[in-house]
Amino acid sequence: MSDGDLSKSYDGISAYAWDWMGGDEIQSDLPFYQRKIQEVGGRALDLACGTGRHLLRYLKLGLDVEGVDVLEGMLARLREKADAQNLRPIVYRQSMEGFDLPHRRCFHHLEPGGRLLIETFIPAEAWNPELDRRLGENIGEFSTWGPTELPSGETVTTQVRMDSIDRFEQVKTDKRRHELSREGEAIRTELHTLRLRWYFTHELSLMLENAGFVGVFIHGDYSDSPATAQSSETVYAATKP
C-alpha cells in the first residue's frame, strides 16, 4: 500500500472519528503485545500507532514505548488524548515503509536479540471460493458502517465497496466514502481509494529472513501457539541476531 493511498483513506474524517468508530477499543491484542514487550525489555516502537490505542495505555503501565505514524490527523488526536491524561509520548510522523528515526530503520533499529512483531491478515476475497464465484456481483456494491455518533453530536457514515481484485499481483482495490453529518444534513464528504497488497505465509517469512532476521515464528490468535489455517489473527515474530 502506498503512503498516498493510506494517508488519504485514513486521514480527514476517518481520523477525526476513528476512536468513536471502534479505533480505541481494548482488544485481545493489547495484553499480547504488552507481554512481548516485557519479555524482550528495553524500548519498543509502535509502528502505525494511530491515535495511541496501544501506545498511551503502555505508557500508563510504565513501559518505554515510542510511536510512528504517517497520518497527522491520527497523531493530532493522540496528542489530545495524551494531554488529557498528562502523558508525554514521543511520536514521529513518518511512514513505516521508509522511516528514518534517530534509532535507525527496522532491522538496524533493533539491538541484538531485539524482536520485530508484525500483525497481518489476508482478505477473504483472496482465497474464498464462494466469494470468487460471486466476485462479479460484489464489485460495485457498497456496504455501510455506521452511522457513528460523535461527542459533538455529529455522525459519521462510511460506505465501502470493492472496485477490483488482482490475485496474480495480490492487490485488492476498495473505494471508501466518508460522510460527516450534523442534524441529519451532510456537511462534509470524502471519497478515497485504498489499495491493499497481501503477502502469504512463506513470502513474508522469506522477506524477514532476507532482511537478516532469524527465528521467524507465527503466533496464532495472540497466543504463544503457532498459527494454523484456522487462526483468525496472525502475528509474525522475528529476532535480530
C-alpha atoms as an extended CHARMM CRD file, in Angstrom:
* protein
*
       241  EXT
         1         1  MET       CA              0.0000000000        0.0000000000        0.0000000000  PROA      1               0.0000000000
         2         2  SER       CA              1.4320000000        3.3710000000       -0.9290000000  PROA      2               0.0000000000
         3         3  ASP       CA              1.7290000000        6.2360000000        1.5450000000  PROA      3               0.0000000000
         4         4  GLY       CA             -0.5760000000        8.3530000000       -0.6010000000  PROA      4               0.0000000000
         5         5  ASP       CA             -3.3560000000        5.7600000000       -0.5670000000  PROA      5               0.0000000000
         6         6  LEU       CA             -3.0260000000        5.2690000000        3.1780000000  PROA      6               0.0000000000
         7         7  SER       CA             -2.8290000000        8.9590000000        4.0390000000  PROA      7               0.0000000000
         8         8  LYS       CA             -5.9760000000        9.8140000000        2.1060000000  PROA      8               0.0000000000
         9         9  SER       CA             -8.0330000000        6.8220000000        3.2280000000  PROA      9               0.0000000000
        10        10  TYR       CA             -7.3570000000        7.0180000000        6.9690000000  PROA      10              0.0000000000
        11        11  ASP       CA             -6.9330000000       10.7650000000        7.4560000000  PROA      11              0.0000000000
        12        12  GLY       CA             -9.5230000000       13.5360000000        7.3450000000  PROA      12              0.0000000000
        13        13  ILE       CA            -12.9800000000       12.4280000000        8.5280000000  PROA      13              0.0000000000
        14        14  SER       CA            -11.7200000000        8.9250000000        9.3150000000  PROA      14              0.0000000000
        15        15  ALA       CA             -9.0250000000       10.2270000000       11.6860000000  PROA      15              0.0000000000
        16        16  TYR       CA            -11.4710000000       12.7100000000       13.2310000000  PROA      16              0.0000000000
        17        17  ALA       CA            -13.9390000000        9.9390000000       14.1000000000  PROA      17              0.0000000000
        18        18  TRP       CA            -11.5600000000        6.9910000000       14.4750000000  PROA      18              0.0000000000
        19        19  ASP       CA            -11.8000000000        6.4970000000       18.2560000000  PROA      19              0.0000000000
        20        20  TRP       CA            -15.6090000000        6.5490000000       18.2410000000  PROA      20              0.0000000000
        21        21  MET       CA            -15.7450000000        4.1020000000       15.3140000000  PROA      21              0.0000000000
        22        22  GLY       CA            -14.0340000000        1.4600000000       17.4730000000  PROA      22              0.0000000000
        23        23  GLY       CA            -10.4420000000        2.5390000000       16.9200000000  PROA      23              0.0000000000
        24        24  ASP       CA             -9.7330000000        2.9980000000       20.6430000000  PROA      24              0.0000000000
        25        25  GLU       CA            -11.3920000000       -0.1380000000       21.9880000000  PROA      25              0.0000000000
        26        26  ILE       CA             -9.4090000000       -2.5090000000       24.2130000000  PROA      26              0.0000000000
        27        27  GLN       CA             -8.9730000000       -5.7820000000       22.3290000000  PROA      27              0.0000000000
        28        28  SER       CA             -7.2240000000       -9.0920000000       22.9340000000  PROA      28              0.0000000000
        29        29  ASP       CA             -4.0870000000       -7.9050000000       21.1300000000  PROA      29              0.0000000000
        30        30  LEU       CA             -3.3050000000       -5.4090000000       23.9170000000  PROA      30              0.0000000000
        31        31  PRO       CA             -2.1060000000       -7.9020000000       26.5960000000  PROA      31              0.0000000000
        32        32  PHE       CA             -0.3240000000       -9.9720000000       23.9290000000  PROA      32              0.0000000000
        33        33  TYR       CA              1.9190000000       -7.1110000000       22.8000000000  PROA      33              0.0000000000
        34        34  GLN       CA              2.3950000000       -5.9500000000       26.4000000000  PROA      34              0.0000000000
        35        35  ARG       CA              3.6980000000       -9.4050000000       27.3100000000  PROA      35              0.0000000000
        36        36  LYS       CA              6.0510000000       -9.4730000000       24.3190000000  PROA      36              0.0000000000
        37        37  ILE       CA              7.4700000000       -6.0230000000       25.1330000000  PROA      37              0.0000000000
        38        38  GLN       CA              8.1170000000       -7.1060000000       28.7030000000  PROA      38              0.0000000000
        39        39  GLU       CA              9.7250000000      -10.3760000000       27.5800000000  PROA      39              0.0000000000
        40        40  VAL       CA             12.3630000000       -8.6090000000       25.4970000000  PROA      40              0.0000000000
        41        41  GLY       CA             12.7770000000       -5.4960000000       27.6440000000  PROA      41              0.0000000000
        42        42  GLY       CA             14.2130000000       -2.1590000000       26.5480000000  PROA      42              0.0000000000
        43        43  ARG       CA             12.4960000000        0.4290000000       24.3680000000  PROA      43              0.0000000000
        44        44  ALA       CA              9.7410000000       -0.5550000000       21.9340000000  PROA      44              0.0000000000
        45        45  LEU       CA              8.4980000000        1.2620000000       18.8280000000  PROA      45              0.0000000000
        46        46  ASP       CA              4.7960000000        1.1550000000       17.9160000000  PROA      46              0.0000000000
        47        47  LEU       CA              4.6820000000        1.2610000000       14.1060000000  PROA      47              0.0000000000
        48        48  ALA       CA              1.4660000000        2.7930000000       12.7240000000  PROA      48              0.0000000000
        49        49  CYS       CA              0.4990000000        3.8880000000       16.2400000000  PROA      49              0.0000000000
        50        50  GLY       CA             -2.6190000000        5.7360000000       15.0500000000  PROA      50              0.0000000000
        51        51  THR       CA             -4.4290000000        7.5940000000       17.8240000000  PROA      51              0.0000000000
        52        52  GLY       CA             -2.4620000000        5.7430000000       20.5010000000  PROA      52              0.0000000000
        53        53  ARG       CA             -4.6980000000        2.7780000000       21.3530000000  PROA      53              0.0000000000
        54        54  HSD       CA             -1.6580000000        0.7330000000       22.4050000000  PROA      54              0.0000000000
        55        55  LEU       CA              0.9290000000        3.4560000000       22.9640000000  PROA      55              0.0000000000
        56        56  LEU       CA             -0.8720000000        5.5360000000       25.5880000000  PROA      56              0.0000000000
        57        57  ARG       CA             -2.0060000000        2.5220000000       27.5910000000  PROA      57              0.0000000000
        58        58  TYR       CA              1.5270000000        1.1080000000       27.6180000000  PROA      58              0.0000000000
        59        59  LEU       CA              2.9510000000        4.4300000000       28.7950000000  PROA      59              0.0000000000
        60        60  LYS       CA              0.4780000000        4.4250000000       31.6870000000  PROA      60              0.0000000000
        61        61  LEU       CA              1.8030000000        0.9580000000       32.6080000000  PROA      61              0.0000000000
        62        62  GLY       CA              5.3390000000        2.3570000000       32.7310000000  PROA      62              0.0000000000
        63        63  LEU       CA              6.5950000000        0.7100000000       29.5330000000  PROA      63              0.0000000000
        64        64  ASP       CA              9.1880000000        2.5280000000       27.4060000000  PROA      64              0.0000000000
        65        65  VAL       CA              7.3580000000        2.8230000000       24.0680000000  PROA      65              0.0000000000
        66        66  GLU       CA              7.5630000000        5.4030000000       21.2730000000  PROA      66              0.0000000000
        67        67  GLY       CA              5.3320000000        5.6880000000       18.1930000000  PROA      67              0.0000000000
        68        68  VAL       CA              5.4660000000        6.4180000000       14.4780000000  PROA      68              0.0000000000
        69        69  ASP       CA              2.6020000000        7.1100000000       12.0670000000  PROA      69              0.0000000000
        70        70  VAL       CA              2.3020000000        8.8020000000        8.6640000000  PROA      70              0.0000000000
        71        71  LEU       CA             -1.0760000000       10.4120000000        9.4070000000  PROA      71              0.0000000000
        72        72  GLU       CA             -1.0560000000       13.8570000000       11.0250000000  PROA      72              0.0000000000
        73        73  GLY       CA             -4.7690000000       13.5890000000       11.8180000000  PROA      73              0.0000000000
        74        74  MET       CA             -4.2040000000       10.4250000000       13.8360000000  PROA      74              0.0000000000
        75        75  LEU       CA             -1.1990000000       11.9020000000       15.6590000000  PROA      75              0.0000000000
        76        76  ALA       CA             -3.1350000000       15.0830000000       16.4720000000  PROA      76              0.0000000000
        77        77  ARG       CA             -5.8280000000       13.0020000000       18.1610000000  PROA      77              0.0000000000
        78        78  LEU       CA             -3.1260000000       11.0080000000       20.0030000000  PROA      78              0.0000000000
        79        79  ARG       CA             -1.6190000000       14.2330000000       21.3800000000  PROA      79              0.0000000000
        80        80  GLU       CA             -5.0440000000       15.4790000000       22.5150000000  PROA      80              0.0000000000
        81        81  LYS       CA             -5.6430000000       12.2740000000       24.4790000000  PROA      81              0.0000000000
        82        82  ALA       CA             -2.1060000000       12.3260000000       25.8800000000  PROA      82              0.0000000000
        83        83  ASP       CA             -2.5610000000       15.8900000000       27.1720000000  PROA      83              0.0000000000
        84        84  ALA       CA             -5.8280000000       14.9110000000       28.8510000000  PROA      84              0.0000000000
        85        85  GLN       CA             -4.0270000000       12.0430000000       30.6200000000  PROA      85              0.0000000000
        86        86  ASN       CA             -0.9110000000       14.1000000000       31.4500000000  PROA      86              0.0000000000
        87        87  LEU       CA              1.2490000000       11.8330000000       29.2780000000  PROA      87              0.0000000000
        88        88  ARG       CA              4.1780000000       12.9750000000       27.1420000000  PROA      88              0.0000000000
        89        89  PRO       CA              4.5870000000       10.4220000000       24.3360000000  PROA      89              0.0000000000
        90        90  ILE       CA              7.4570000000       10.5580000000       21.8490000000  PROA      90              0.0000000000
        91        91  VAL       CA              5.9730000000       10.1510000000       18.3630000000  PROA      91              0.0000000000
        92        92  TYR       CA              7.2680000000       10.6920000000       14.8330000000  PROA      92              0.0000000000
        93        93  ARG       CA              5.3310000000       11.4790000000       11.6740000000  PROA      93              0.0000000000
        94        94  GLN       CA              6.8450000000        9.1500000000        9.0920000000  PROA      94              0.0000000000
        95        95  SER       CA              5.7800000000        6.1140000000        7.0550000000  PROA      95              0.0000000000
        96        96  MET       CA              6.7310000000        2.7110000000        8.4020000000  PROA      96              0.0000000000
        97        97  GLU       CA              7.9430000000        1.6550000000        4.9290000000  PROA      97              0.0000000000
        98        98  GLY       CA             10.7500000000        4.1920000000        4.8890000000  PROA      98              0.0000000000
        99        99  PHE       CA             11.0400000000        5.7760000000        8.3120000000  PROA      99              0.0000000000
       100       100  ASP       CA             14.3780000000        7.2260000000        9.3690000000  PROA      100             0.0000000000
       101       101  LEU       CA             14.3160000000        7.8870000000       13.0990000000  PROA      101             0.0000000000
       102       102  PRO       CA             17.1590000000        8.6380000000       15.4880000000  PROA      102             0.0000000000
       103       103  HSD       CA             17.0410000000        4.9000000000       16.2390000000  PROA      103             0.0000000000
       104       104  ARG       CA             17.5140000000        3.9510000000       12.5500000000  PROA      104             0.0000000000
       105       105  ARG       CA             15.2060000000        1.7340000000       10.4790000000  PROA      105             0.0000000000
       106       106  CYS       CA             13.5230000000       -1.5580000000       11.4890000000  PROA      106             0.0000000000
       107       107  PHE       CA             16.3210000000       -4.1790000000       11.4470000000  PROA      107             0.0000000000
       108       108  HSD       CA             19.0400000000       -1.6210000000       12.1660000000  PROA      108             0.0000000000
       109       109  HSD       CA             16.8840000000       -0.0260000000       14.8560000000  PROA      109             0.0000000000
       110       110  LEU       CA             16.9160000000       -3.1910000000       16.9500000000  PROA      110             0.0000000000
       111       111  GLU       CA             19.6300000000       -4.1910000000       19.3660000000  PROA      111             0.0000000000
       112       112  PRO       CA             20.9500000000       -7.7830000000       19.0560000000  PROA      112             0.0000000000
       113       113  GLY       CA             18.2400000000      -10.0010000000       20.4920000000  PROA      113             0.0000000000
       114       114  GLY       CA             15.5950000000       -7.3830000000       19.7380000000  PROA      114             0.0000000000
       115       115  ARG       CA             12.3330000000       -8.5840000000       18.2460000000  PROA      115             0.0000000000
       116       116  LEU       CA             10.0750000000       -7.3840000000       15.4350000000  PROA      116             0.0000000000
       117       117  LEU       CA              6.3310000000       -8.1770000000       15.6520000000  PROA      117             0.0000000000
       118       118  ILE       CA              4.1650000000       -7.7320000000       12.5350000000  PROA      118             0.0000000000
       119       119  GLU       CA              0.4290000000       -8.3880000000       12.5230000000  PROA      119             0.0000000000
       120       120  THR       CA             -1.0290000000       -9.2300000000        9.1150000000  PROA      120             0.0000000000
       121       121  PHE       CA             -4.1820000000      -10.5460000000        7.5030000000  PROA      121             0.0000000000
       122       122  ILE       CA             -5.2140000000      -11.9200000000        4.1340000000  PROA      122             0.0000000000
       123       123  PRO       CA             -8.5160000000      -10.5420000000        2.7590000000  PROA      123             0.0000000000
       124       124  ALA       CA            -11.2130000000      -13.1670000000        2.4030000000  PROA      124             0.0000000000
       125       125  GLU       CA            -11.5560000000      -12.3390000000       -1.3020000000  PROA      125             0.0000000000
       126       126  ALA       CA             -8.0080000000      -13.6740000000       -1.8270000000  PROA      126             0.0000000000
       127       127  TRP       CA             -8.9130000000      -17.2970000000       -1.1820000000  PROA      127             0.0000000000
       128       128  ASN       CA            -12.6420000000      -17.8670000000       -0.5380000000  PROA      128             0.0000000000
       129       129  PRO       CA            -14.0870000000      -19.9030000000       -3.4640000000  PROA      129             0.0000000000
       130       130  GLU       CA            -17.6330000000      -18.7120000000       -2.7500000000  PROA      130             0.0000000000
       131       131  LEU       CA            -16.5680000000      -15.0740000000       -2.9610000000  PROA      131             0.0000000000
       132       132  ASP       CA            -14.6660000000      -15.9030000000       -6.1360000000  PROA      132             0.0000000000
       133       133  ARG       CA            -17.8550000000      -17.1650000000       -7.7870000000  PROA      133             0.0000000000
       134       134  ARG       CA            -19.7380000000      -14.0690000000       -6.6280000000  PROA      134             0.0000000000
       135       135  LEU       CA            -16.9510000000      -11.6310000000       -7.4830000000  PROA      135             0.0000000000
       136       136  GLY       CA            -18.8080000000      -10.0950000000      -10.4160000000  PROA      136             0.0000000000
       137       137  GLU       CA            -21.8500000000       -9.4920000000       -8.2260000000  PROA      137             0.0000000000
       138       138  ASN       CA            -19.8490000000       -7.9830000000       -5.3350000000  PROA      138             0.0000000000
       139       139  ILE       CA            -17.8360000000       -5.4710000000       -7.3130000000  PROA      139             0.0000000000
       140       140  GLY       CA            -19.5060000000       -2.0750000000       -7.2140000000  PROA      140             0.0000000000
       141       141  GLU       CA            -21.7940000000       -2.8910000000       -4.2660000000  PROA      141             0.0000000000
       142       142  PHE       CA            -21.4430000000       -0.6790000000       -1.1770000000  PROA      142             0.0000000000
       143       143  SER       CA            -21.5390000000       -1.9440000000        2.3910000000  PROA      143             0.0000000000
       144       144  THR       CA            -22.2090000000        0.5960000000        5.1340000000  PROA      144             0.0000000000
       145       145  TRP       CA            -20.5570000000        1.1780000000        8.5230000000  PROA      145             0.0000000000
       146       146  GLY       CA            -22.4130000000        3.3830000000       10.9750000000  PROA      146             0.0000000000
       147       147  PRO       CA            -23.7370000000        5.9330000000       11.4310000000  PROA      147             0.0000000000
       148       148  THR       CA            -21.4440000000        6.5070000000       14.4250000000  PROA      148             0.0000000000
       149       149  GLU       CA            -22.3490000000        9.3400000000       16.7830000000  PROA      149             0.0000000000
       150       150  LEU       CA            -19.5050000000       11.5850000000       17.9560000000  PROA      150             0.0000000000
       151       151  PRO       CA            -19.3490000000       13.5070000000       21.2650000000  PROA      151             0.0000000000
       152       152  SER       CA            -20.0120000000       16.6840000000       19.2590000000  PROA      152             0.0000000000
       153       153  GLY       CA            -23.4110000000       15.3050000000       18.2140000000  PROA      153             0.0000000000
       154       154  GLU       CA            -22.2450000000       14.8680000000       14.6230000000  PROA      154             0.0000000000
       155       155  THR       CA            -22.4160000000       11.4770000000       12.9390000000  PROA      155             0.0000000000
       156       156  VAL       CA            -20.0840000000        9.6640000000       10.5490000000  PROA      156             0.0000000000
       157       157  THR       CA            -21.1720000000        7.0870000000        7.9980000000  PROA      157             0.0000000000
       158       158  THR       CA            -18.6910000000        5.0980000000        5.9050000000  PROA      158             0.0000000000
       159       159  GLN       CA            -19.5480000000        3.1940000000        2.7420000000  PROA      159             0.0000000000
       160       160  VAL       CA            -17.0820000000        0.6700000000        1.3060000000  PROA      160             0.0000000000
       161       161  ARG       CA            -17.0880000000       -1.1610000000       -1.9930000000  PROA      161             0.0000000000
       162       162  MET       CA            -14.5860000000       -3.4070000000       -3.7420000000  PROA      162             0.0000000000
       163       163  ASP       CA            -13.5570000000       -1.9820000000       -7.0990000000  PROA      163             0.0000000000
       164       164  SER       CA            -11.2280000000       -4.7430000000       -8.2480000000  PROA      164             0.0000000000
       165       165  ILE       CA             -9.0790000000       -7.6560000000       -7.1650000000  PROA      165             0.0000000000
       166       166  ASP       CA             -5.9270000000       -8.9470000000       -8.8900000000  PROA      166             0.0000000000
       167       167  ARG       CA             -4.9400000000      -12.3220000000       -7.4530000000  PROA      167             0.0000000000
       168       168  PHE       CA             -1.8260000000      -12.5400000000       -9.6270000000  PROA      168             0.0000000000
       169       169  GLU       CA             -0.4360000000       -9.2500000000       -8.2660000000  PROA      169             0.0000000000
       170       170  GLN       CA             -2.1140000000       -9.8810000000       -4.8890000000  PROA      170             0.0000000000
       171       171  VAL       CA             -3.7720000000       -6.4660000000       -4.8310000000  PROA      171             0.0000000000
       172       172  LYS       CA             -7.3170000000       -5.5380000000       -3.8090000000  PROA      172             0.0000000000
       173       173  THR       CA             -8.7050000000       -2.0490000000       -4.5060000000  PROA      173             0.0000000000
       174       174  ASP       CA            -11.5730000000       -0.5480000000       -2.4990000000  PROA      174             0.0000000000
       175       175  LYS       CA            -13.4480000000        2.7300000000       -2.6130000000  PROA      175             0.0000000000
       176       176  ARG       CA            -14.3590000000        4.3920000000        0.6890000000  PROA      176             0.0000000000
       177       177  ARG       CA            -16.8920000000        7.1980000000        1.0890000000  PROA      177             0.0000000000
       178       178  HSD       CA            -16.9400000000        9.0370000000        4.4370000000  PROA      178             0.0000000000
       179       179  GLU       CA            -19.8290000000       11.3800000000        5.2290000000  PROA      179             0.0000000000
       180       180  LEU       CA            -19.8960000000       13.7140000000        8.2450000000  PROA      180             0.0000000000
       181       181  SER       CA            -23.3830000000       14.9460000000        9.1650000000  PROA      181             0.0000000000
       182       182  ARG       CA            -24.8720000000       17.4250000000       11.6050000000  PROA      182             0.0000000000
       183       183  GLU       CA            -28.5730000000       17.3550000000       12.4930000000  PROA      183             0.0000000000
       184       184  GLY       CA            -29.2330000000       14.9920000000        9.6110000000  PROA      184             0.0000000000
       185       185  GLU       CA            -27.5190000000       17.1640000000        6.9880000000  PROA      185             0.0000000000
       186       186  ALA       CA            -24.2440000000       16.1870000000        5.3050000000  PROA      186             0.0000000000
       187       187  ILE       CA            -21.6130000000       18.8510000000        5.9770000000  PROA      187             0.0000000000
       188       188  ARG       CA            -18.5570000000       17.0990000000        4.5350000000  PROA      188             0.0000000000
       189       189  THR       CA            -17.9400000000       14.1370000000        2.2350000000  PROA      189             0.0000000000
       190       190  GLU       CA            -14.7000000000       12.4000000000        1.2330000000  PROA      190             0.0000000000
       191       191  LEU       CA            -14.1150000000        9.6640000000       -1.3480000000  PROA      191             0.0000000000
       192       192  HSD       CA            -10.8540000000        7.7010000000       -1.1870000000  PROA      192             0.0000000000
       193       193  THR       CA             -9.2110000000        4.7790000000       -2.9800000000  PROA      193             0.0000000000
       194       194  LEU       CA             -7.4950000000        2.1460000000       -0.8350000000  PROA      194             0.0000000000
       195       195  ARG       CA             -5.0910000000       -0.3360000000       -2.4550000000  PROA      195             0.0000000000
       196       196  LEU       CA             -4.2210000000       -3.3240000000       -0.2760000000  PROA      196             0.0000000000
       197       197  ARG       CA             -1.4300000000       -5.7690000000       -1.1420000000  PROA      197             0.0000000000
       198       198  TRP       CA             -1.2990000000       -9.0200000000        0.7940000000  PROA      198             0.0000000000
       199       199  TYR       CA              1.5650000000      -11.4580000000        1.4090000000  PROA      199             0.0000000000
       200       200  PHE       CA              1.2630000000      -15.1620000000        2.0360000000  PROA      200             0.0000000000
       201       201  THR       CA              2.9990000000      -17.0260000000        4.8600000000  PROA      201             0.0000000000
       202       202  HSD       CA              6.1570000000      -18.1830000000        3.0730000000  PROA      202             0.0000000000
       203       203  GLU       CA              6.5550000000      -14.8760000000        1.2410000000  PROA      203             0.0000000000
       204       204  LEU       CA              6.6050000000      -12.7900000000        4.4070000000  PROA      204             0.0000000000
       205       205  SER       CA              8.8000000000      -15.2910000000        6.2550000000  PROA      205             0.0000000000
       206       206  LEU       CA             11.3290000000      -15.1930000000        3.4000000000  PROA      206             0.0000000000
       207       207  MET       CA             11.2720000000      -11.3780000000        3.3450000000  PROA      207             0.0000000000
       208       208  LEU       CA             12.1000000000      -11.3180000000        7.0610000000  PROA      208             0.0000000000
       209       209  GLU       CA             14.9210000000      -13.8290000000        6.6320000000  PROA      209             0.0000000000
       210       210  ASN       CA             16.3500000000      -11.9070000000        3.6750000000  PROA      210             0.0000000000
       211       211  ALA       CA             16.3570000000       -8.7620000000        5.8340000000  PROA      211             0.0000000000
       212       212  GLY       CA             18.6040000000      -10.5780000000        8.3010000000  PROA      212             0.0000000000
       213       213  PHE       CA             16.1070000000      -11.7500000000       10.9110000000  PROA      213             0.0000000000
       214       214  VAL       CA             16.2340000000      -15.2330000000       12.4340000000  PROA      214             0.0000000000
       215       215  GLY       CA             13.8440000000      -17.4340000000       14.3840000000  PROA      215             0.0000000000
       216       216  VAL       CA             10.7210000000      -16.3950000000       12.4850000000  PROA      216             0.0000000000
       217       217  PHE       CA              7.6570000000      -17.6340000000       14.3900000000  PROA      217             0.0000000000
       218       218  ILE       CA              3.9990000000      -17.0410000000       13.5190000000  PROA      218             0.0000000000
       219       219  HSD       CA              1.7030000000      -16.6070000000       16.5400000000  PROA      219             0.0000000000
       220       220  GLY       CA             -1.9340000000      -17.5730000000       16.1920000000  PROA      220             0.0000000000
       221       221  ASP       CA             -4.7690000000      -15.5830000000       17.8030000000  PROA      221             0.0000000000
       222       222  TYR       CA             -2.4980000000      -13.5440000000       20.1130000000  PROA      222             0.0000000000
       223       223  SER       CA             -1.2090000000      -16.6570000000       21.8580000000  PROA      223             0.0000000000
       224       224  ASP       CA              2.1560000000      -18.3920000000       22.0440000000  PROA      224             0.0000000000
       225       225  SER       CA              0.8270000000      -21.2410000000       19.9140000000  PROA      225             0.0000000000
       226       226  PRO       CA              1.7720000000      -21.4230000000       16.2240000000  PROA      226             0.0000000000
       227       227  ALA       CA             -0.7650000000      -20.0900000000       13.7440000000  PROA      227             0.0000000000
       228       228  THR       CA             -2.8140000000      -22.5480000000       11.7060000000  PROA      228             0.0000000000
       229       229  ALA       CA             -5.2810000000      -22.2850000000        8.8420000000  PROA      229             0.0000000000
       230       230  GLN       CA             -7.9930000000      -21.8620000000       11.4830000000  PROA      230             0.0000000000
       231       231  SER       CA             -6.3200000000      -18.8440000000       13.1680000000  PROA      231             0.0000000000
       232       232  SER       CA             -8.2860000000      -15.6120000000       12.9520000000  PROA      232             0.0000000000
       233       233  GLU       CA             -5.2430000000      -13.4430000000       13.7530000000  PROA      233             0.0000000000
       234       234  THR       CA             -1.5700000000      -13.9470000000       12.8450000000  PROA      234             0.0000000000
       235       235  VAL       CA              1.4650000000      -12.1410000000       14.2520000000  PROA      235             0.0000000000
       236       236  TYR       CA              4.9490000000      -12.7310000000       12.8170000000  PROA      236             0.0000000000
       237       237  ALA       CA              7.7930000000      -12.5700000000       15.3410000000  PROA      237             0.0000000000
       238       238  ALA       CA             11.4000000000      -12.3050000000       14.1480000000  PROA      238             0.0000000000
       239       239  THR       CA             14.6270000000      -11.7120000000       16.0870000000  PROA      239             0.0000000000
       240       240  LYS       CA             17.7370000000       -9.7270000000       15.2100000000  PROA      240             0.0000000000
       241       241  PRO       CA             20.7550000000      -11.9980000000       15.8040000000  PROA      241             0.0000000000
